Amino acid sequence: MEDTGRARGRQAPAGDHGRDVPRQAKALGDPTRHAVFRAVVDNDGPVDVAALTARFGLNHNAIRQHLNKLCAAGLLIEEVAPPSGPGRPRLQYRPALAANEDWGIPSPYEELSVMLVRVLVSGRSPREVGVEAGRRMAAELPETADPVDRIEINAARQGFEPRRVERRSSVDLVLGRCPYQAPATAAPDIICQLHLGMAEGIAQATGDSLEVTGLIVRDPLRAGCRLMLSRAADAGTAGGSRRRR
């Protein structure tokens, strides 16, 4: 892509790209922000706020907030557009090249819809479909020293805003929000089992170093679901999901 403007440095340093993966995943967990990122990536050249405002029908301040978070996560680069007349120069945005390579991904909602279709046409359980999807997703996740990182990154990319709670022989991921409130409220056994299966599939792809031992399901409107993990020899018998209100 041709660089037609002057970069202002609004992105993470290149050397920090790998360490910013959880932050980038969290930034892309918001469906609108994900769509804004894809709009910039798919455009033939840099995009300004006016074009994005017209495309999404949002207030320009809302678009700027999404762009600021994408820049702060190292996903986009903000630059000053070439002069086009009197007045203050416009700001325009283009993807950070490394980010474009790492995050050329479908929306989490698109992934969920595909999994739901597979449940319907295959006759398999949501958990089985989730495990299959998790194994496939694992191949696209960054390699990390700690296998828990991969499940945490995927949960963040889905929009769950996970928080890690470390224990002596286990780890819990407390999910700070439910990005699928409507479907999870209507059919919790399907949506929650799909995501439990995804975590199991990712864990299985790491070998014998990590096991998903259960999922405590909360009210989707209040969030706070808890995914329970065990490491290596400390892993016990895998459990299912339990609902607590």
MONOR-V936490 format. One record per pair of residues at least 4 apart in sequence whose C-alpha atoms are under 7 Angstrom apart, sorted by the first residue. I is the first residue (numbers start at 0). J is the second residue. D is the distance in Angstrom with one decimal. If there is no record, write none. Layout:
I_J_D + I_J_D
This chain:
0_44_6.6 + 3_80_6.8 + 3_81_6.6 + 4_78_5.8 + 4_79_5.3 + 4_80_4.6 + 4_81_5.5 + 5_78_5.1 + 5_79_5.1 + 5_80_6.8 + 6_76_7.0 + 6_77_6.1 + 6_78_4.0 + 6_79_6.4 + 7_77_6.0 + 7_78_5.1 + 8_77_7.0 + 9_70_5.5 + 9_71_6.6 + 9_76_5.6 + 9_77_5.4 + 10_70_4.9 + 10_71_5.5 + 10_72_6.7 + 10_73_4.3 + 10_74_7.0 + 10_75_6.4 + 10_76_5.6 + 11_15_6.6 + 11_16_6.8 + 11_71_6.4 + 11_72_6.3 + 11_73_4.3 + 12_16_6.8 + 15_19_6.3 + 16_20_6.9 + 19_23_6.1 + 19_72_6.8 + 20_24_6.0 + 21_25_6.2 + 21_152_5.3 + 21_155_6.8 + 22_26_6.2 + 22_72_5.9 + 23_27_6.3 + 23_72_5.1 + 23_74_6.9 + 24_28_6.1 + 24_152_6.3 + 24_155_5.4 + 24_156_4.2 + 25_155_4.8 + 25_156_5.5 + 25_158_6.3 + 25_160_6.6 + 26_68_6.6 + 26_69_6.4 + 26_72_6.9 + 27_32_6.0 + 27_33_4.8 + 27_156_6.0 + 28_33_6.8 + 28_155_6.3 + 28_156_4.7 + 28_157_5.1 + 28_158_3.8 + 29_33_6.1 + 29_158_6.0 + 30_34_6.2 + 30_106_7.0 + 31_35_6.2 + 32_36_6.2 + 32_65_5.6 + 33_37_6.2 + 33_106_6.8 + 34_38_6.1 + 35_39_6.4 + 36_40_6.2 + 37_41_5.9 + 38_42_6.1 + 39_46_6.2 + 39_93_6.1 + 39_94_6.6 + 40_93_7.0 + 40_94_5.7 + 40_99_7.0 + 45_91_5.8 + 45_92_5.2 + 45_93_4.8 + 46_50_6.6 + 46_91_5.2 + 46_92_5.2 + 46_93_6.6 + 47_51_6.6 + 47_90_6.1 + 47_91_4.2 + 47_92_6.1 + 48_52_6.0 + 48_59_6.7 + 48_62_6.8 + 48_63_7.0 + 49_53_6.2 + 50_54_6.2 + 51_55_6.1 + 52_56_5.5 + 52_57_5.4 + 52_58_6.5 + 52_59_5.6 + 52_62_6.5 + 57_61_6.5 + 57_62_6.7 + 58_62_6.6 + 59_63_6.1 + 60_64_6.2 + 61_65_6.5 + 62_66_6.2 + 63_67_6.0 + 64_68_6.4 + 65_69_6.3 + 66_70_6.1 + 67_71_6.0 + 68_72_6.2 + 69_73_6.4 + 69_74_5.3 + 69_75_5.7 + 70_74_5.6 + 70_75_4.7 + 70_76_5.8 + 70_77_6.9 + 73_95_6.8 + 74_94_6.1 + 74_95_5.5 + 74_98_5.2 + 75_92_6.4 + 75_93_5.6 + 75_94_4.3 + 75_95_5.0 + 76_92_5.6 + 76_93_5.4 + 76_94_5.9 + 76_95_5.8 + 77_90_6.7 + 77_91_5.9 + 77_92_4.7 + 77_93_6.9 + 78_90_5.7 + 78_91_5.5 + 78_92_6.3 + 79_88_6.5 + 79_89_6.0 + 79_90_4.7 + 79_91_6.2 + 80_88_6.3 + 80_89_5.4 + 80_90_5.6 + 80_91_5.9 + 82_88_6.0 + 94_98_6.9 + 94_99_6.2 + 95_99_6.2 + 96_100_6.5 + 97_101_6.3 + 98_102_5.8 + 99_103_5.8 + 105_109_6.3 + 105_110_6.7 + 106_110_6.5 + 107_111_6.2 + 107_157_5.4 + 108_112_6.2 + 109_113_6.3 + 110_114_6.3 + 111_115_6.2 + 112_116_6.3 + 113_117_6.3 + 114_118_6.3 + 114_128_6.6 + 115_119_6.4 + 116_120_6.2 + 117_121_5.6 + 117_128_7.0 + 118_122_5.8 + 118_123_5.7 + 118_124_6.4 + 118_125_5.9 + 118_128_6.5 + 123_127_6.3 + 123_128_6.7 + 124_128_6.4 + 125_129_6.0 + 125_189_5.7 + 125_192_5.7 + 125_193_4.9 + 126_130_6.2 + 126_192_4.9 + 126_193_4.9 + 126_195_6.7 + 126_196_4.5 + 127_131_6.4 + 127_196_6.3 + 128_132_6.3 + 128_193_6.7 + 129_133_6.0 + 129_193_4.5 + 129_194_6.2 + 129_196_4.1 + 129_197_4.4 + 130_134_6.3 + 130_196_4.2 + 130_197_4.8 + 130_199_5.8 + 130_200_4.1 + 131_135_6.5 + 131_200_6.2 + 132_136_6.1 + 132_197_6.0 + 132_200_7.0 + 133_137_6.0 + 133_196_6.9 + 133_197_4.0 + 133_198_6.2 + 133_199_6.9 + 133_200_4.1 + 133_201_4.8 + 134_200_4.5 + 134_201_5.2 + 134_204_5.8 + 136_140_6.5 + 137_201_5.1 + 137_204_6.4 + 140_149_6.5 + 143_148_6.6 + 143_149_7.0 + 146_205_6.6 + 146_209_6.8 + 147_151_6.2 + 148_152_5.9 + 149_153_6.2 + 150_154_6.1 + 150_198_6.1 + 150_201_6.6 + 151_155_6.1 + 151_161_6.5 + 152_156_6.1 + 153_157_6.2 + 154_158_6.5 + 154_159_5.6 + 154_161_6.5 + 155_159_5.4 + 155_160_5.1 + 155_161_6.1 + 158_178_5.7 + 159_174_5.4 + 159_175_6.0 + 159_176_5.1 + 159_177_5.6 + 159_178_6.1 + 160_174_5.8 + 160_175_5.1 + 160_176_6.2 + 161_172_5.8 + 161_173_5.4 + 161_174_4.3 + 161_175_5.6 + 162_172_5.5 + 162_173_5.1 + 162_174_6.4 + 162_175_6.9 + 163_170_7.0 + 163_171_5.9 + 163_172_4.7 + 163_173_6.4 + 164_170_5.7 + 164_171_5.0 + 164_172_6.2 + 165_169_6.5 + 165_170_4.7 + 165_171_6.5 + 166_170_5.7 + 168_229_6.5 + 168_230_6.7 + 168_233_6.0 + 169_228_5.7 + 169_229_4.4 + 169_230_6.2 + 170_227_6.2 + 170_228_5.1 + 170_229_6.2 + 171_225_6.3 + 171_226_5.5 + 171_227_4.6 + 171_228_5.9 + 172_225_5.7 + 172_226_5.1 + 172_227_6.6 + 173_223_5.8 + 173_224_5.8 + 173_225_4.6 + 173_226_6.5 + 174_222_6.7 + 174_223_5.1 + 174_224_5.3 + 174_225_6.2 + 175_222_6.0 + 175_223_5.3 + 176_222_4.8 + 176_223_6.6 + 177_219_5.7 + 177_222_5.5 + 179_183_5.8 + 180_184_5.9 + 180_219_5.3 + 180_220_6.1 + 181_185_6.3 + 182_186_5.8 + 182_190_6.9 + 183_187_4.4 + 183_190_5.5 + 183_191_6.9 + 183_219_6.3 + 184_219_6.2 + 186_190_6.4 + 187_191_5.5 + 188_192_5.8 + 189_193_6.1 + 190_194_6.5 + 191_195_6.1 + 192_196_6.0 + 193_197_6.3 + 194_198_6.4 + 195_199_6.3 + 195_214_6.8 + 196_200_6.1 + 197_201_6.3 + 198_202_6.2 + 199_203_6.1 + 199_211_5.7 + 200_204_6.3 + 201_205_6.8 + 202_209_5.6 + 202_210_5.9 + 202_211_6.9 + 207_231_6.1 + 208_230_5.7 + 208_231_4.2 + 209_228_7.0 + 209_229_5.8 + 209_230_4.5 + 209_231_5.4 + 210_228_5.7 + 210_229_5.3 + 210_230_6.4 + 210_234_5.9 + 211_227_6.0 + 211_228_4.5 + 211_229_6.4 + 211_237_6.1 + 212_227_5.5 + 212_228_5.5 + 212_229_6.7 + 212_235_6.9 + 212_236_6.6 + 212_237_4.2 + 212_238_4.8 + 213_226_6.1 + 213_227_5.2 + 213_237_6.5 + 213_238_4.5 + 213_239_5.1 + 213_240_5.6 + 214_225_5.7 + 214_226_4.6 + 214_227_6.0 + 214_239_6.3 + 214_240_4.4 + 214_241_6.1 + 215_224_5.6 + 215_225_5.0 + 215_226_6.5 + 215_240_5.7 + 215_241_4.8 + 215_242_5.8 + 215_243_6.8 + 216_224_4.8 + 216_225_6.7 + 216_240_6.6 + 216_241_5.7 + 216_242_4.5 + 216_243_5.9 + 217_222_6.0 + 217_223_6.1 + 217_224_5.0 + 217_242_6.1 + 217_243_5.4 + 217_244_5.6 + 218_222_5.9 + 218_244_5.8 + 229_233_6.0 + 229_234_4.6 + 230_234_5.5
